[in-house]
Amino acid sequence: MLLFKPEHIAPILDGRKTETRRIWKKPRAKVGSIHLAKTRMLSKEYFAKLHILYVQRQRFGDISDSEIILEGYQSRSTTHD
């Protein structure tokens, strides 16, 4: 299960948000696994099944402008609202 903000539902479903970053000490997702996308942790409802294609470590400052767009944001300045 991966949690998302409600405003990420539409970009995920229509394919504008195809990447996500998480602050994890150890990855909790494995390549090839499928995770339910939810907006609330304890809810049984989910809005998508996400197929994990790759997992990598990356510093926030190393994210490229094109990766910001794949995250569903228009620019780097809109990532931390």
C-alpha positions in Angstrom: 0.0 0.0 0.0 1.2 3.5 -0.9 -0.5 6.6 0.5 -1.1 9.7 -1.7 -2.7 13.1 -1.2 -6.3 13.3 -2.7 -5.0 15.8 -5.3 -2.7 13.1 -6.7 -5.6 10.7 -7.6 -6.4 12.3 -11.0 -2.8 12.7 -12.1 -2.1 9.1 -11.3 -5.2 7.8 -13.0 -4.7 9.8 -16.2 -0.9 9.0 -16.4 0.5 12.4 -15.6 2.1 11.2 -12.3 4.2 8.1 -13.0 6.8 8.4 -10.3 6.8 9.0 -6.5 9.5 9.6 -3.9 9.4 8.3 -0.4 11.6 8.9 2.6 12.4 5.4 3.7 15.5 4.0 5.4 15.0 0.8 3.5 12.8 0.4 0.4 9.3 -1.0 1.2 8.5 -1.6 -2.4 10.2 -4.2 -4.6 10.5 -4.2 -8.4 7.7 -6.3 -9.9 5.4 -5.9 -6.9 1.9 -4.4 -7.0 0.7 -1.9 -4.3 -2.7 -0.5 -3.7 -2.8 3.3 -3.9 -4.9 4.9 -1.1 -5.6 8.3 0.5 -6.2 6.9 4.0 -4.1 4.3 5.8 -6.9 2.3 7.5 -9.4 2.5 4.6 -10.1 -0.6 2.5 -10.8 1.6 -0.5 -8.1 2.2 -3.0 -8.1 4.1 -6.3 -5.4 2.3 -8.3 -3.1 -0.8 -8.3 0.4 0.4 -8.9 3.0 -1.8 -10.6 6.5 -1.1 -9.3 8.9 -0.8 -12.3 12.0 0.4 -10.5 13.3 1.5 -7.1 16.3 3.7 -6.5 17.9 6.0 -3.9 18.0 9.7 -4.8 18.6 12.9 -3.0 15.9 15.5 -3.4 18.4 18.0 -4.9 19.3 15.5 -7.6 15.8 15.2 -9.0 15.8 16.5 -12.6 13.2 18.9 -14.0 11.8 16.1 -16.2 11.4 13.9 -13.1 9.5 16.7 -11.3 7.0 16.5 -14.1 6.8 12.7 -13.8 6.0 13.3 -10.1 2.9 15.2 -11.3 4.2 18.7 -10.5 4.6 21.6 -12.9 7.9 22.8 -11.5 10.3 22.3 -8.6 8.8 25.2 -6.7 5.4 23.5 -6.5 6.6 20.2 -4.9 6.4 21.4 -1.3 3.1 23.1 -0.8 
